[in-house]
Amino acid sequence: MSTPMNNSENLALQWEIARVKADMTNLETRLDNLYREAIDYHSREGERETPTEAGREGDARVT
């Protein structure tokens, strides 16, 4: 049987959740920037194919 959380435990948990959400947002921003850099690189190098949105969302493999 678990005991109810006290206010300080609840606050600590809320802070941890907020920190994780901020980390996720930062990682999503970094991923978006890397994706844009990959597209820019391919267009500068004259590649015919660039990463597609479907590939970015559904496939973690680097080709």
N, C-alpha and C positions, 0 to 999 in steps of 0.2 A: 504494500500500500504506500502510495507516495504522499508526501506532505505538501500542503499548499506553499507556493513561493511567497517570500516576504517582499516588501517593496524594493529593497536594494537588489535582490536577486532578479526581480522583474525588470528593474531599470538596467541592470548589467546585461540582461538578455536583449533588451531593446537596443542598447548601444551596439552589441555584437551584430545584431541583425542589420542595423543601419550601416555598420562598417562593411559587412559582406555585400550589401546592395551597392554601396559606393565602389567597392572593388569590382563588382560585376559590370557596373557602368563604365569604369575605367578600361576594363578589358574589352568591352564592346567597342569603345571609342578607338582603342589601339588596333583592334581587328579591322574596323572600317578604314582606318588610315593605311594599314598594310595592304588592304584590298585595293585602295585607290593607287597606292604606289605601284602595285603589280600591274594595274591597267596602264598607268603612265609609262612604266618601263617597257611593256609590250608595245605600246604605240610608238615610243621613241625608237625602239629597236626594229620597227617595221614588221613586227610579227603579224601574221594574218589572223591568228586566233588570240582572243583575250579571255581571261576568266569570265565565266558567266555567272549571273546572280544565282542560278540553280546550282552551279558547281560550288559556289561559295557557301550556300545554305545547306546543301545536302551531301557534300563530299569533302572530306578533310584531306584527301590525297593531294600532294603537290605534283603537278605534271610538267 
